[in-house]
Amino acid sequence: MRDGIQLARRDRAVVALVTEHFWQQGDLIARSNGMPDIPRVRLPHPVAGSGAEAMARLAAQLAPRLVAILRGEIRADNEPLESIG
């Protein structure tokens, strides 16, 4: 999250990748750094240590989605805070 926030502050297009286990922490970091709507994609947990084949499959699944989010064609997994109850 913090790396994505720093890049976004430098006017770079970003999508933060956050595992399910750390989703709430990522939300807290985004809000506390003044970027509550930074685009995020939720990944299964754990990703690290899942093996090269599993990582390659996940990357192949995610790559088109990440490009579409960066192009503004689809939404990321997070909703802007204004739309949350």
C-alpha positions in Angstrom: 0.0 0.0 0.0 2.6 2.5 1.0 4.6 2.0 -2.2 1.4 2.4 -4.3 0.6 5.6 -2.4 4.0 7.0 -2.9 3.8 6.3 -6.6 0.3 7.8 -6.9 1.6 11.0 -5.2 4.1 11.2 -8.1 1.3 11.1 -10.6 1.8 7.5 -11.5 -1.1 5.2 -12.3 -1.2 2.5 -9.7 -3.2 -0.5 -8.5 -2.3 -1.8 -5.1 -2.3 -5.6 -4.7 -3.5 -6.6 -1.2 -4.2 -10.1 0.1 -7.5 -10.9 1.8 -5.7 -11.3 5.1 -4.3 -7.8 5.0 -7.3 -6.1 3.3 -8.5 -4.2 6.4 -4.9 -3.1 7.1 -4.6 -1.8 3.5 -7.8 0.1 3.9 -6.5 1.7 7.1 -3.2 2.6 5.5 -4.9 4.1 2.5 -7.2 6.2 4.7 -4.5 7.3 7.1 -2.4 8.5 4.2 -5.1 10.5 2.7 -5.7 8.2 -0.3 -8.8 6.2 0.7 -9.8 5.6 -2.9 -6.5 4.4 -4.3 -7.4 1.4 -6.5 -6.9 -2.0 -4.8 -7.3 -5.5 -6.0 -7.9 -8.3 -3.4 -5.6 -11.3 -3.8 -6.0 -14.7 -2.2 -3.8 -15.3 0.9 -1.1 -16.4 0.9 0.5 -15.6 -2.3 4.1 -15.8 -1.2 5.4 -19.3 -1.1 2.6 -20.7 -3.3 5.1 -21.9 -5.9 6.1 -20.7 -9.3 3.2 -22.3 -11.1 0.6 -20.8 -8.8 2.2 -17.4 -9.1 2.3 -17.7 -12.9 -1.4 -18.6 -13.0 -2.4 -15.8 -10.7 -0.3 -13.3 -12.7 -1.9 -14.5 -16.0 -5.4 -14.1 -14.4 -4.6 -10.7 -12.9 -2.7 -9.0 -15.7 -5.7 -8.2 -18.0 -7.8 -7.0 -15.1 -5.0 -4.7 -13.8 -4.6 -3.2 -17.3 -8.4 -2.6 -17.5 -8.4 -0.9 -14.1 -5.5 1.3 -15.1 -7.3 2.3 -18.3 -10.4 3.1 -16.3 -12.4 0.4 -18.1 -13.4 -1.4 -14.9 -13.4 -0.7 -11.2 -11.0 -2.0 -8.6 -12.2 -4.1 -5.7 -12.5 -1.2 -3.3 -15.4 1.2 -3.1 -14.8 4.9 -2.4 -15.5 5.7 1.3 -18.3 8.0 0.3 -20.4 5.1 -0.9 -19.9 3.0 2.2 -22.7 3.2 4.7 
